[in-house]
Amino acid sequence: MDLQLENKVILVTGGAKGIGLGVAEVLAAEGAIPVIIGRNAEDNLNGVRQIEASGRRAWSIVAELNRTDDCRNAVASTVAKFGRIEGLVNNAGINDGVSLEHGSTDEFLASLRKNLVHYYEMAQFALPELKKCRGSIVNIGSKVAETGQGSTSAYAAANGGRNALTREWSVELGKYGIRVNSVIVAECWTPMYATWLATMPQPEETRRVIESRIPLGQRMTTCTEIANSVAFLLSDCSSHTTGQLIHVDGGYVHLDRACHST
């Protein structure tokens, strides 16, 4: 299927690694120009080099998304470079474990800034360009908003906010032809996940237990599988889809895991 993304300029926050890089790679393979936005210049450049090595195009911008001015400048720099923005993928964030029992109000607010506020700011600053072309927004979310996890109140709240903003923006921006959707991630294999798993006393056994609870195939989702859904939602092939929370999770959240685990 031709997703009709050729030459479309699409912002991807946190696009240098993991799910974000997977999204950037799939978009580039479809002929789009992903703009990787992240705090580490070398990581950003490595992502661009990886895409360019396959004969595709990409660009990068260094930005600390916790800062409003950096979000604004990332959008302005992209417009100065390409003259347009046709899509936004809000992806950057981290499960930072700010809990109710042991966290502070300052930590909670800082986590919201880290995981939610820049979703709003990037969308707000990109909106004038998205209006011009009836662009699309995809927010990456987490199962934690729906299932809980324990000891991560701020991250759960941020992801609940991402889901709410997806629905709210789809209503507010529909008059401009701008579609807004979310891809909800459960257990996806990323470098960050691998690092976390390595801290467990029995990493391989822990992974086996986790995967046994994923109904479809008893395996983790890949970054490419997430990215394929993101690319579809950005494209005109999903032209009548908006306000949706699409779970790309092998059935983890909504299917009865007890019936499928081994």
C-alpha positions as CSV (number, residue, x, y, z in Angstrom):
1,M,0.0,0.0,0.0
2,D,1.3,3.4,-0.9
3,L,0.9,5.6,2.2
4,Q,1.3,8.7,0.1
5,L,3.9,10.2,2.5
6,E,6.5,11.1,-0.1
7,N,8.3,14.3,0.8
8,K,6.1,15.0,3.8
9,V,8.0,16.6,6.7
10,I,7.1,14.9,10.0
11,L,8.4,15.8,13.4
12,V,9.3,12.9,15.6
13,T,10.2,13.7,19.2
14,G,12.6,11.3,20.9
15,G,13.3,10.0,17.4
16,A,16.9,8.9,17.9
17,K,16.3,5.6,19.7
18,G,13.8,2.9,20.4
19,I,10.2,3.5,19.2
20,G,11.0,7.0,17.9
21,L,13.8,5.7,15.7
22,G,11.6,2.9,14.5
23,V,9.0,5.5,13.5
24,A,11.6,7.7,11.8
25,E,13.0,4.7,9.8
26,V,9.5,3.6,8.6
27,L,8.6,7.1,7.6
28,A,11.8,7.5,5.7
29,A,11.2,4.2,4.0
30,E,7.8,5.6,2.9
31,G,9.6,8.6,1.3
32,A,8.8,11.1,4.1
33,I,11.4,13.3,5.7
34,P,11.5,12.6,9.5
35,V,12.8,15.3,11.7
36,I,14.4,13.7,14.7
37,I,14.1,15.9,17.8
38,G,16.0,15.0,21.0
39,R,18.4,16.3,23.6
40,N,21.5,14.4,22.5
41,A,23.2,15.7,19.3
42,E,25.2,12.6,18.7
43,D,22.3,10.2,19.2
44,N,20.3,12.4,16.8
45,L,23.0,12.3,14.2
46,N,23.4,8.6,14.5
47,G,19.7,8.2,13.8
48,V,20.0,10.4,10.7
49,R,23.1,8.5,9.5
50,Q,21.3,5.2,9.9
51,I,18.5,6.4,7.8
52,E,20.7,8.0,5.2
53,A,22.7,4.8,4.9
54,S,19.6,3.2,3.4
55,G,19.4,6.0,0.8
56,R,16.6,7.9,2.5
57,R,16.4,11.4,4.0
58,A,16.2,12.6,7.6
59,W,17.1,15.7,9.6
60,S,17.7,16.3,13.3
61,I,17.3,19.1,15.8
62,V,18.8,19.2,19.3
63,A,16.1,20.3,21.8
64,E,15.5,19.8,25.5
65,L,11.7,19.2,25.3
66,N,11.3,20.2,29.0
67,R,11.9,23.8,27.9
68,T,9.2,25.7,26.1
69,D,11.7,27.7,24.0
70,D,13.3,24.6,22.7
71,C,10.0,23.2,21.6
72,R,9.2,26.5,19.9
73,N,12.6,26.6,18.2
74,A,12.4,23.0,17.0
75,V,9.3,23.9,15.1
76,A,10.7,27.2,13.8
77,S,13.9,25.6,12.7
78,T,12.0,22.9,10.7
79,V,9.9,25.5,9.0
80,A,13.0,27.6,8.2
81,K,14.7,24.5,6.7
82,F,11.8,22.9,4.8
83,G,9.0,25.6,4.6
84,R,6.4,23.2,6.0
85,I,5.4,20.6,8.6
86,E,2.9,17.9,7.6
87,G,2.8,15.7,10.6
88,L,3.8,15.4,14.3
89,V,4.6,12.3,16.3
90,N,4.8,13.0,20.0
91,N,6.8,10.2,21.4
92,A,9.5,11.4,23.9
93,G,9.1,10.4,27.5
94,I,10.3,8.0,30.2
95,N,8.7,5.9,32.9
96,D,10.4,7.6,35.8
97,G,8.8,5.9,38.8
98,V,7.5,8.9,40.6
99,S,5.1,7.2,43.1
100,L,2.4,8.4,45.5
101,E,4.0,6.8,48.5
102,H,7.6,8.1,48.0
103,G,7.4,10.9,45.4
104,S,7.1,14.6,46.1
105,T,4.8,17.2,44.5
106,D,7.9,18.7,42.8
107,E,8.8,15.4,41.3
108,F,5.3,14.8,40.2
109,L,5.1,18.1,38.4
110,A,8.6,17.6,36.9
111,S,7.5,14.2,35.5
112,L,4.4,15.8,33.9
113,R,6.6,18.3,32.3
114,K,8.9,15.6,31.1
115,N,6.1,13.3,29.8
116,L,3.1,15.4,28.9
117,V,3.5,19.2,28.7
118,H,5.8,19.0,25.6
119,Y,3.1,17.0,23.8
120,Y,0.9,20.1,24.2
121,E,3.6,22.5,23.3
122,M,4.8,20.7,20.2
123,A,1.3,20.4,18.9
124,Q,0.5,24.1,19.7
125,F,3.7,25.4,18.0
126,A,3.2,23.1,14.9
127,L,-0.5,23.9,14.6
128,P,-0.2,26.8,12.1
129,E,1.7,24.6,9.7
130,L,-0.6,21.6,10.2
131,K,-3.6,23.8,9.5
132,K,-2.2,24.7,6.1
133,C,-1.9,21.1,4.9
134,R,-4.6,19.3,6.9
135,G,-1.7,17.5,8.7
136,S,-2.0,14.7,11.3
137,I,-0.8,14.2,14.8
138,V,0.0,10.8,16.4
139,N,0.6,10.7,20.2
140,I,2.5,7.6,21.5
141,G,0.9,6.5,24.8
142,S,1.3,3.7,27.3
143,K,-0.9,0.9,28.7
144,V,-0.1,2.3,32.2
145,A,-2.8,4.9,31.8
146,E,-5.4,2.1,31.6
147,T,-3.9,-0.8,33.6
148,G,-1.8,0.9,36.2
149,Q,1.6,-0.5,37.1
150,G,2.4,0.5,40.7
151,S,4.8,3.1,41.9
152,T,4.6,5.3,38.9
153,S,1.8,7.8,39.5
154,A,3.2,10.6,37.5
155,Y,3.8,8.5,34.4
156,A,0.3,7.0,34.6
157,A,-1.2,10.5,34.9
158,A,0.8,11.8,32.0
159,N,-0.3,9.0,29.8
160,G,-3.9,9.5,30.9
161,G,-3.4,13.1,29.8
162,R,-2.0,12.0,26.4
163,N,-5.2,9.9,25.8
164,A,-7.4,12.8,26.9
165,L,-5.6,15.3,24.7
166,T,-5.9,12.9,21.7
167,R,-9.7,12.9,22.1
168,E,-9.9,16.6,22.8
169,W,-7.7,17.7,19.9
170,S,-9.5,15.4,17.5
171,V,-12.7,17.4,18.4
172,E,-11.1,20.8,18.4
173,L,-9.1,20.4,15.2
174,G,-11.5,18.4,13.1
175,K,-12.8,21.6,11.5
176,Y,-9.3,22.1,10.0
177,G,-9.2,18.5,8.6
178,I,-6.5,17.7,11.2
179,R,-6.7,14.1,12.5
180,V,-5.3,13.1,15.9
181,N,-4.8,9.6,17.1
182,S,-2.8,7.6,19.6
183,V,-0.8,4.4,19.4
184,I,-0.8,2.7,22.8
185,V,2.2,0.7,23.7
186,A,2.4,-2.2,26.2
187,E,5.4,-4.4,26.2
188,C,7.7,-3.3,23.3
189,W,11.3,-4.4,23.0
190,T,13.5,-1.3,23.0
191,P,17.1,-0.6,24.2
192,M,15.6,1.1,27.3
193,Y,13.5,-2.0,28.0
194,A,16.6,-4.2,27.7
195,T,18.5,-1.9,30.1
196,W,15.7,-2.2,32.7
197,L,15.4,-5.9,32.3
198,A,19.2,-6.3,32.9
199,T,18.6,-4.9,36.4
200,M,16.4,-7.8,37.4
201,P,17.9,-10.7,39.4
202,Q,16.8,-13.2,36.7
203,P,16.5,-11.2,33.4
204,E,15.7,-14.1,31.1
205,E,13.1,-15.6,33.4
206,T,11.5,-12.2,34.0
207,R,11.3,-11.7,30.2
208,R,9.7,-15.2,29.8
209,V,7.1,-14.4,32.4
210,I,6.2,-11.1,30.8
211,E,6.0,-12.5,27.3
212,S,3.8,-15.4,28.5
213,R,1.2,-12.8,29.3
214,I,1.0,-11.4,25.8
215,P,-1.8,-13.3,24.0
216,L,-0.6,-13.0,20.4
217,G,2.5,-15.0,20.0
218,Q,3.7,-14.7,23.6
219,R,6.3,-12.2,22.4
220,M,7.0,-8.5,22.8
221,T,5.9,-6.0,20.2
222,T,8.7,-4.7,18.0
223,C,9.4,-1.0,17.3
224,T,8.7,-1.5,13.7
225,E,5.2,-2.8,14.4
226,I,4.5,0.3,16.4
227,A,6.0,2.4,13.6
228,N,3.9,0.8,10.9
229,S,0.7,1.8,12.7
230,V,2.0,5.3,13.3
231,A,2.8,5.7,9.6
232,F,-0.7,4.5,8.6
233,L,-2.3,7.0,11.0
234,L,-0.3,9.8,9.6
235,S,-1.2,9.0,6.1
236,D,-4.3,9.7,4.0
237,C,-4.9,6.0,3.9
238,S,-6.5,6.5,7.3
239,S,-8.4,9.6,6.2
240,H,-11.5,9.0,8.2
241,T,-9.8,7.9,11.5
242,T,-9.5,10.3,14.3
243,G,-9.7,10.4,18.1
244,Q,-8.7,6.8,18.3
245,L,-6.5,5.0,20.8
246,I,-5.0,2.2,18.8
247,H,-3.5,-0.6,20.9
248,V,-0.5,-2.2,19.2
249,D,0.2,-4.7,21.9
250,G,-0.6,-8.3,20.8
251,G,-3.8,-8.1,22.8
252,Y,-2.1,-7.4,26.1
253,V,-4.5,-4.9,27.5
254,H,-7.9,-6.1,26.3
255,L,-7.7,-9.8,25.9
256,D,-7.9,-12.3,28.8
257,R,-4.2,-13.1,29.4
258,A,-5.1,-15.9,31.8
259,C,-6.5,-17.9,28.8
260,H,-3.5,-17.4,26.7
261,S,-0.4,-17.6,29.0
262,T,1.8,-20.6,29.1
